[in-house]
Amino acid sequence: AEKEASRMGREPNFQVLPGMLPVMEAAMCCVKMGWMTILTGPQASGKTFLVRTLAALSGTSLREIAMTSDTDTNDLLGCFEQVDV
């Protein structure tokens, strides 16, 4: 209970609105099934807020990666260079 209280004390104030529930439930279902979840949408549509809120509610640590149209698979997965040994 102490860990829970200290964690909740650090979280920002947020409110889950009824209109957010379908999207939150769909994202939680994808994570539960181990499926990759890709959120798309215009700037300021709530993508980051959704992920941060789900992480806070579940007590899960979150690592964020900024994505742009220039991001490619090497940026996400890394790459290996062949060298002669």
C-alpha positions in Angstrom: 0.0 0.0 0.0 2.9 2.3 0.7 4.3 1.9 -2.8 0.9 2.5 -4.3 0.4 5.7 -2.3 3.8 7.1 -3.2 3.4 6.2 -6.9 0.0 7.9 -7.0 1.3 11.0 -5.3 3.7 11.5 -8.2 1.2 11.1 -11.0 -0.3 14.1 -12.7 -3.9 14.8 -12.1 -6.0 13.3 -14.9 -9.6 12.3 -15.5 -10.8 9.5 -17.6 -13.9 10.7 -19.5 -16.6 8.4 -20.8 -15.7 9.2 -24.5 -12.2 7.9 -23.9 -13.2 4.5 -22.7 -13.6 2.7 -26.1 -10.1 3.7 -27.3 -8.6 2.9 -23.9 -10.2 -0.5 -23.8 -9.1 -1.3 -27.3 -5.5 -0.3 -26.5 -5.5 -2.3 -23.3 -6.8 -5.3 -25.2 -4.0 -5.1 -27.7 -1.4 -4.9 -24.9 -3.0 -7.8 -23.0 -2.9 -9.9 -26.1 0.8 -9.0 -26.8 -0.1 -7.3 -30.0 1.8 -4.3 -31.3 -0.3 -1.2 -30.9 0.1 1.7 -33.3 -1.6 5.0 -32.5 -2.0 7.4 -35.3 -3.7 10.8 -35.5 -3.2 14.5 -35.8 -1.1 16.5 -33.4 -2.7 17.1 -30.0 -5.3 14.4 -30.6 -4.5 12.6 -27.3 -2.2 9.8 -28.4 0.6 10.5 -25.8 -2.0 11.3 -23.1 -3.7 7.9 -23.8 -0.4 5.9 -23.4 0.7 7.9 -20.3 -2.7 7.5 -18.7 -2.8 3.7 -19.3 0.8 3.4 -17.9 -0.1 5.4 -14.8 -3.3 3.5 -14.2 -1.6 0.1 -14.5 1.5 1.2 -12.6 3.7 0.3 -15.5 6.9 2.2 -16.3 6.9 3.8 -19.7 9.6 4.5 -22.2 8.8 7.0 -24.9 10.3 7.2 -28.4 9.6 10.2 -30.5 8.6 9.1 -34.0 8.6 11.2 -37.2 8.1 10.5 -40.8 11.9 10.1 -41.0 12.0 7.3 -38.4 12.9 4.0 -39.9 13.4 0.4 -38.7 17.1 0.9 -38.0 16.2 3.7 -35.6 13.9 1.4 -33.7 15.6 -2.0 -33.9 19.2 -1.0 -34.5 21.4 -2.5 -37.2 24.4 -4.7 -37.7 27.3 -3.8 -40.0 29.2 -6.6 -41.7 32.9 -6.4 -41.2 35.8 -8.6 -42.4 37.5 -10.2 -39.5 
